[in-house]
Amino acid sequence: MSQAQLIVGRVQHARARPARNAFTYPIFNLRLPLESLADAASALAIERGGMVSFFARDHGYRDPDRSLESWVNDQICAAGIDGVVRYELVCLPRVFGFVFNPVSFWLCWDASNGLRALIAEVNNTFGERLSYVLTSASGGAIENGEILIAQKRFHVSPFNEVRGDYQFRVYVSDQRFLVRIDYDDANFDGETLLSTCVSGICQPLTRAALRRALWRTPLITLQVVAKIHWQALKLIFKRVKFIGYLPSEGKR
């Protein structure tokens, strides 16, 4: 994919225990190929203020002197992955100047349009971040629906310990995008504690498409933070154990 896209869809989240809790919210994400990022400026405010905007400093090194390309390339090199020739970033934009991305996804493609790596760049509400670099067990391209496992090393929720494993599954094409994340905290062997799914339909990124998405969810980034705290309050009412803040291993 060489053109920027808008992904209009939803996020779903379900907790299985000790009390059940689930929600579904509408959402829209940007899908930005780094090699042609400047081309999206006709629809999206890039590195400048606007109703809907994108700033490189919201991702990667968060350093205006270091590019997004250098950050993602460093992640790939550190993981010993070769053959990657292009990158795409799937993330929330800034809306009216505010952004919070619980997770952004980096799609790392080879010359044959094979997905060589998926990087999940995770942020928590304590201002910390950590990236999980996920690859196929085969050493080749990631297949749609293939299970990618990562050990949890980062504090996200005050209701969960920093232990257990994530199972990622990605389905991506020019028409659709879906990432499912299942979390098993290792307290119950084989039983998933949390399931999260971010999905949507891909369409060209245009001013008209952004206006429609913004009309559907006008304060989406503020709503993300508000809904995180609202769901936390619901868990407290349901008497789910509040663990509190746990320092994260390898945070950066």
N, C-alpha and C positions, 0 to 999 in steps of 0.2 A: 504494500500500500504506500503510495507516494503523496497522497493528499490528506490533509487533516480531516478528521471526522468528529461528529457529535454522537455520543452513545446515550440514547434515551431509554430508560428502563426503571429498574427498581433494585432495592437491597432488601434481602430477607434474612432474618436472624431467629434462631430458635435454641432455647436452653432446655435440656431434658431433665435435669435434676439439680438440687434436691426439690426445687419447685419449677414447674413448667412456665416458660415465658417466651412469647414469640411476637414478632412484629414484621410488617412489610411497609416500606416507604418508597414513594417515587423518588427518582434521582436522575441526574444527567452528568456525564463525564466527558471530558475532552480526550480525544485520541490523536496524539501529536507525533508525527515522524520528525525526528530531530534534524534530518538532513534538509527538510523543506519547511522548517518551522516559520521562517520569515514569510512564506506564502500565505500563512493563516492570518496575517495582519489585516487583510481586507475585511475579515469578519470578526476578529477578536483583537482586543487591545493587548498588545504584547509589550512588556516592559514599560507600560504607561497606565495611568488611571483610566477607568471606564466602568460601566455597569458590570460587564463581564470581562475579566482580564487574566493574563498569565504572566507570572514573573519567575524567571529561572531560579531566583534565590529562595523560592519556596521548596526546592528539591535539591537532592544531591549534597554538595558541599555547603550550600547556603552561603556561598562566597562569590561576590560579583567578579572577582578576578580569576575564578576557576569555572570552566564551562561545564554544562551538563554532560557533554560528550566525554570529557576527561573523567568525571565521576563514574559514569556507568562503565567506561572502558577499564578503569581501575578495578571495579567490582568484578568484571569478567576475567581480567588477568589474574587477580588474586585467587579466583576459583579455578584457575588452570583451564579455562575454556577458550578454544580457538575457533576460527572460522566465522566469527560474527562480523557482519558487514554493515548492518543498519539497526537502529533502535527506534522504538516507539514508546511513548509515555502515555499511560491512561491515568487520569487524575481529575479531581474536582478543580474548577477554576476559582479564582477570586471573584466574589460577587459583592458589588459595592465596597470593594477594598478589603474584604475579609475572607480568609480561607482556613480550613482545617481539614486535612486529609487523614482519616484514620489509617488508610492504606492506599498507596499508589502502586501501579503495576508497570514494570518496564518489560517490554517484549523485545527480545534480542534475536534477530533473524540472521540466517546464513545466506549465501549467494543463491541457493536453490529454494528460497522462501521456506526453509524449515526453521521452526522455533527452537533455537539452541538453548535458550535459558529464559526463565521467568524470574524477575527480581521483584519481591514484595517489599516496598519501602514503608515501614510501619511507624506511625507517630502515636504517642499517648498524650493524655491531657496534662502531663507533668513536663511537657516540653522536651521529652526524650525521643530518640528515633533509633531504629535498627533495621538493617536490611537482611532478608533471607534470599540467598541466591539458589535457585532450584533448577536442576537439570534432570534429564532422563537417565534412568539406571542403565540404559543401553549404551550411553555415551554419544548417541546421535540426537536427532531432532525429537522434541517432545510431541507425542501423539495426542490428539484431542481426547480428553477423558483419562489420560494416563495419571496415575497417582504419584505425586511428588511429596516426599516426606521431609519435614524439617523439625528438629528438636526446638521446643519453645525456650527462648533465651531472654525474653523481654516482658516486662510488666505492662499489661494493657488494662486489665480490669481489677478493681479492688475486691472482686468476688472470686478470683481465681488465683491459684498459686503459679509461680514460674516453674513449671514442670510439665512433663508430658510431651506430646507430639502434635504437630499440625499435618493434615493431609490436604494438599492442594490438588485441584483438578481444573484445567483450563480448556475452554473451547473457544476458538477464535477463528474468524474468517473476515472477509471484507464486509459481510452483512450482519454478523452477530458477534457479541462478546459475552463470555460468561466465565467467571472464576468462582469456584466453590471451595470453601475452607471448612474442614471438619477438625475439631479439636478434641483430643482424648487426653484427659489430665492424669491418666495412669492410676486413678483410684479404683476404677472398675475396668478390668481387662476387656478390651474390645468394645466397650460401650462409649459412644460419642457423647461428650458433654455439650458441646456447642456446634451448631452448623450455621454457616453464613454463606450467602450467595449474592454476588453482584452481577447483574445481567442487563442486557439491553440490545436494542436494534441500532446498527450503525448507519449513519446518513452523512452526506456532505456537510461540512461545517460552513454555514452561511449565516449572515446576519439574521435572516428570516427564521432559520432553524433555532438560533440562539434566543430570539425573542419569544418564540413559541415555548421553548423549554423554560425560559425564565418566567413566563406567564403561568406555567403549570406548577412551578416550584420557585416562587419569587425570592425567597430568602434561604436558599438551599444550604449554604455553608453555615449560617447561623443556626439553622434548624438542626444540622448534624450535631453540633455541640449541645443544643438544648435537648435533643432527643436522647443523647447519651446519658445526660443527667436525669432525664425523666425515667428512662428504663432502669437506671440505678436505684431511683427512689421506689419504683415498683418492686424491685428485688428486695429492698429493705422491708417494705410492707409485707412481702411474702416470707419474711424471716430467713432469707438466704444469708448464710454466714458472711459477715463483712471482714475480710482479711486485712484490708488497708494497703498502703503502699509497700511494695517490695522492691528493693534495688535490683536493677536488671543487669545481667551479665553481658558484657560486650557492647554496651550501649554507646552510640556515637551519633 
